[in-house]
Each structure stands twice: as structure tokens, then as C-alpha cells.
């Protein structure tokens, strides 16, 4: 089992920055990929960024150059650094872990960007 707890969401003005954190606990050895997803009202959940076991990363086109995903292994924490935020980035952001046999999800944290 893997547990994920997100924090760091909030209200920010357009052009501002936020950093989301996801603390990972449990059977962390089983994790192959860590990712951040988001879901806006009326939309499907979409991948924002992910980091693989070899530290390679992937980003949605809409966030490339603005968002960055990183891991602090000593703290078992995954970060999503979000810069130059836009109103269209408003969504609930979820941390996710690919544990091989199954996926794990956090409870989500709300990010609201005002224009």
C-alpha cells in the first residue's frame, strides 16, 4: 500500500506561483512513476507532469516551461512547482503513484487562479 498526501494549494493571482507537495509513505519501493494530475469542473482528469524512476520527466503541452516536477527522496516528497499561473490552471490537483499492480491517488488540493 502507498499513501499520498498533497498540500500547498490555494488562491493566487494570474502570473503568480505556487508549489504543491505530495508526501509519499508506505510501500514506496513498488513505485515506478510519480505524477501530478488535475481536474477542472466539467473536464476529465488530465496528466500535468510525471517523473519516472530514471528521473526523466514528461509534461502536458499546456504547462511546459511553466511547471516543474521534482522529487526529494530523503523527504519522500514530490513537488510540483507552478510558475506564471493562468486562470485556466484552476483545478483540483492530484498526486498519483504508479505502483505496478495498481495506481494510488491522493485526496487532491484545490488551486484557484484569479484573473
Phi and psi restraints in degrees (value plus and minus 20) as a CYANA .aco file:
   2 UNK   PHI    -147.9  -107.9
   2 UNK   PSI     116.1   156.1
   3 UNK   PHI    -135.3   -95.3
   3 UNK   PSI     119.0   159.0
   4 UNK   PHI    -148.5  -108.5
   4 UNK   PSI     109.9   149.9
   5 UNK   PHI    -149.7  -109.7
   5 UNK   PSI      95.8   135.8
   6 UNK   PHI    -112.3   -72.3
   6 UNK   PSI     136.1   176.1
   7 UNK   PHI    -177.0  -137.0
   7 UNK   PSI     148.2   188.2
   8 UNK   PHI      86.6   126.6
   8 UNK   PSI     -24.9    15.1
   9 UNK   PHI     -90.5   -50.5
   9 UNK   PSI     152.4   192.4
  10 UNK   PHI     143.7   183.7
  10 UNK   PSI    -185.9  -145.9
  11 UNK   PHI    -123.8   -83.8
  11 UNK   PSI     110.6   150.6
  12 UNK   PHI    -162.6  -122.6
  12 UNK   PSI     130.8   170.8
  13 UNK   PHI     -99.1   -59.1
  13 UNK   PSI     134.0   174.0
  14 UNK   PHI     -74.4   -34.4
  14 UNK   PSI     117.5   157.5
  15 UNK   PHI      72.6   112.6
  15 UNK   PSI     -31.4     8.6
  16 UNK   PHI    -103.6   -63.6
  16 UNK   PSI    -195.0  -155.0
  17 UNK   PHI    -151.5  -111.5
  17 UNK   PSI     132.0   172.0
  18 UNK   PHI    -165.2  -125.2
  18 UNK   PSI     130.7   170.7
  19 UNK   PHI    -142.1  -102.1
  19 UNK   PSI     102.4   142.4
  20 UNK   PHI    -114.1   -74.1
  20 UNK   PSI     125.0   165.0
  21 UNK   PHI    -142.8  -102.8
  21 UNK   PSI     127.1   167.1
  22 UNK   PHI    -155.7  -115.7
  22 UNK   PSI      91.9   131.9
  23 UNK   PHI    -109.0   -69.0
  23 UNK   PSI     108.0   148.0
  24 UNK   PHI    -128.4   -88.4
  24 UNK   PSI     112.4   152.4
  25 UNK   PHI    -160.5  -120.5
  25 UNK   PSI     147.1   187.1
  26 UNK   PHI      77.9   117.9
  26 UNK   PSI    -161.0  -121.0
  27 UNK   PHI    -101.9   -61.9
  27 UNK   PSI      46.3    86.3
  28 UNK   PHI     -86.8   -46.8
  28 UNK   PSI     -42.0    -2.0
  29 UNK   PHI     -84.1   -44.1
  29 UNK   PSI     -40.8    -0.8
  30 UNK   PHI    -104.3   -64.3
  30 UNK   PSI     -27.7    12.3
  31 UNK   PHI    -101.0   -61.0
  31 UNK   PSI     109.1   149.1
  32 UNK   PHI    -120.0   -80.0
  32 UNK   PSI     -56.5   -16.5
  33 UNK   PHI    -161.0  -121.0
  33 UNK   PSI     118.9   158.9
  34 UNK   PHI    -133.6   -93.6
  34 UNK   PSI     122.5   162.5
  35 UNK   PHI    -167.7  -127.7
  35 UNK   PSI     143.8   183.8
  36 UNK   PHI    -137.6   -97.6
  36 UNK   PSI     113.1   153.1
  37 UNK   PHI    -143.4  -103.4
  37 UNK   PSI     144.6   184.6
  38 UNK   PHI    -163.7  -123.7
  38 UNK   PSI     135.1   175.1
  39 UNK   PHI    -161.2  -121.2
  39 UNK   PSI      97.2   137.2
  40 UNK   PHI    -113.0   -73.0
  40 UNK   PSI     136.3   176.3
  41 UNK   PHI     -74.9   -34.9
  41 UNK   PSI     109.7   149.7
  42 UNK   PHI      61.8   101.8
  42 UNK   PSI     -23.1    16.9
  43 UNK   PHI    -132.3   -92.3
  43 UNK   PSI     140.9   180.9
  44 UNK   PHI     -97.7   -57.7
  44 UNK   PSI     136.7   176.7
  45 UNK   PHI     -87.4   -47.4
  45 UNK   PSI     116.0   156.0
  46 UNK   PHI    -150.8  -110.8
  46 UNK   PSI     130.6   170.6
  47 UNK   PHI     -91.6   -51.6
  47 UNK   PSI     113.1   153.1
  48 UNK   PHI    -121.4   -81.4
  48 UNK   PSI     -71.2   -31.2
  49 UNK   PHI    -180.1  -140.1
  49 UNK   PSI     132.6   172.6
  50 UNK   PHI    -167.0  -127.0
  50 UNK   PSI     134.3   174.3
  51 UNK   PHI    -149.9  -109.9
  51 UNK   PSI     109.7   149.7
  52 UNK   PHI    -113.0   -73.0
  52 UNK   PSI     150.8   190.8
  53 UNK   PHI     -78.9   -38.9
  53 UNK   PSI     -51.4   -11.4
  54 UNK   PHI    -105.8   -65.8
  54 UNK   PSI      -9.5    30.5
  55 UNK   PHI      55.1    95.1
  55 UNK   PSI     -15.7    24.3
  56 UNK   PHI     -91.2   -51.2
  56 UNK   PSI     132.9   172.9
  57 UNK   PHI    -148.1  -108.1
  57 UNK   PSI     136.9   176.9
  58 UNK   PHI    -157.0  -117.0
  58 UNK   PSI     124.8   164.8
  59 UNK   PHI    -153.5  -113.5
  59 UNK   PSI     128.2   168.2
  60 UNK   PHI     -85.8   -45.8
  60 UNK   PSI     125.9   165.9
  61 UNK   PHI     -76.9   -36.9
  61 UNK   PSI     -53.9   -13.9
  62 UNK   PHI     -89.1   -49.1
  62 UNK   PSI     -35.1     4.9
  63 UNK   PHI    -139.2   -99.2
  63 UNK   PSI     -22.7    17.3
  64 UNK   PHI     -77.3   -37.3
  64 UNK   PSI     113.1   153.1
  65 UNK   PHI      64.5   104.5
  65 UNK   PSI     -30.0    10.0
  66 UNK   PHI    -135.0   -95.0
  66 UNK   PSI     -56.1   -16.1
  67 UNK   PHI    -129.6   -89.6
  67 UNK   PSI     128.5   168.5
  68 UNK   PHI    -160.8  -120.8
  68 UNK   PSI     115.4   155.4
  69 UNK   PHI    -127.5   -87.5
  69 UNK   PSI     119.1   159.1
  70 UNK   PHI    -168.8  -128.8
  70 UNK   PSI     143.8   183.8
  71 UNK   PHI    -148.8  -108.8
  71 UNK   PSI     116.6   156.6
  72 UNK   PHI    -130.3   -90.3
  72 UNK   PSI      79.8   119.8
  73 UNK   PHI     -85.2   -45.2
  73 UNK   PSI     -52.4   -12.4
  74 UNK   PHI     -84.6   -44.6
  74 UNK   PSI     -50.2   -10.2
  75 UNK   PHI    -123.3   -83.3
  75 UNK   PSI     -17.9    22.1
  76 UNK   PHI      29.7    69.7
  76 UNK   PSI      25.5    65.5
  77 UNK   PHI    -150.7  -110.7
  77 UNK   PSI     115.8   155.8
  78 UNK   PHI    -128.6   -88.6
  78 UNK   PSI     115.8   155.8
  79 UNK   PHI    -135.6   -95.6
  79 UNK   PSI     129.4   169.4
  80 UNK   PHI    -145.1  -105.1
  80 UNK   PSI      88.9   128.9
  81 UNK   PHI    -113.2   -73.2
  81 UNK   PSI     100.4   140.4
  82 UNK   PHI    -137.7   -97.7
  82 UNK   PSI      97.9   137.9
  83 UNK   PHI    -135.8   -95.8
  83 UNK   PSI     143.3   183.3
  84 UNK   PHI      28.0    68.0
  84 UNK   PSI      29.6    69.6
  85 UNK   PHI     -85.6   -45.6
  85 UNK   PSI     125.1   165.1
  86 UNK   PHI    -140.2  -100.2
  86 UNK   PSI     135.7   175.7
  87 UNK   PHI     -74.2   -34.2
  87 UNK   PSI     -52.4   -12.4
  88 UNK   PHI     -92.6   -52.6
  88 UNK   PSI     -25.7    14.3
  89 UNK   PHI    -102.9   -62.9
  89 UNK   PSI     -26.2    13.8
  90 UNK   PHI     -81.3   -41.3
  90 UNK   PSI     105.7   145.7
  91 UNK   PHI    -198.5  -158.5
  91 UNK   PSI     151.3   191.3
  92 UNK   PHI    -108.3   -68.3
  92 UNK   PSI     107.7   147.7
  93 UNK   PHI    -123.8   -83.8
  93 UNK   PSI     111.9   151.9
  94 UNK   PHI    -138.5   -98.5
  94 UNK   PSI     117.8   157.8
  95 UNK   PHI    -109.3   -69.3
  95 UNK   PSI     121.4   161.4
  96 UNK   PHI    -160.0  -120.0
  96 UNK   PSI     130.0   170.0
  97 UNK   PHI    -151.3  -111.3
  97 UNK   PSI     111.5   151.5
  98 UNK   PHI    -110.9   -70.9
  98 UNK   PSI      85.7   125.7
  99 UNK   PHI    -115.8   -75.8
  99 UNK   PSI      -1.9    38.1
 100 UNK   PHI      65.8   105.8
 100 UNK   PSI     -94.5   -54.5
 101 UNK   PHI     -93.7   -53.7
 101 UNK   PSI     -48.9    -8.9
 102 UNK   PHI    -177.1  -137.1
 102 UNK   PSI     145.9   185.9
 103 UNK   PHI    -120.5   -80.5
 103 UNK   PSI     129.8   169.8
 104 UNK   PHI    -140.9  -100.9
 104 UNK   PSI     127.2   167.2
 105 UNK   PHI    -152.2  -112.2
 105 UNK   PSI     125.5   165.5
 106 UNK   PHI    -103.1   -63.1
 106 UNK   PSI    -198.3  -158.3
 107 UNK   PHI    -104.0   -64.0
 107 UNK   PSI     -34.0     6.0
 108 UNK   PHI      74.4   114.4
 108 UNK   PSI     131.5   171.5
 109 UNK   PHI    -158.1  -118.1
 109 UNK   PSI     114.7   154.7
 110 UNK   PHI    -101.5   -61.5
 110 UNK   PSI     112.1   152.1
 111 UNK   PHI    -140.0  -100.0
 111 UNK   PSI     104.0   144.0
 112 UNK   PHI    -144.2  -104.2
 112 UNK   PSI     104.5   144.5
 113 UNK   PHI    -132.8   -92.8
 113 UNK   PSI      98.8   138.8
 114 UNK   PHI    -112.6   -72.6
 114 UNK   PSI     127.8   167.8
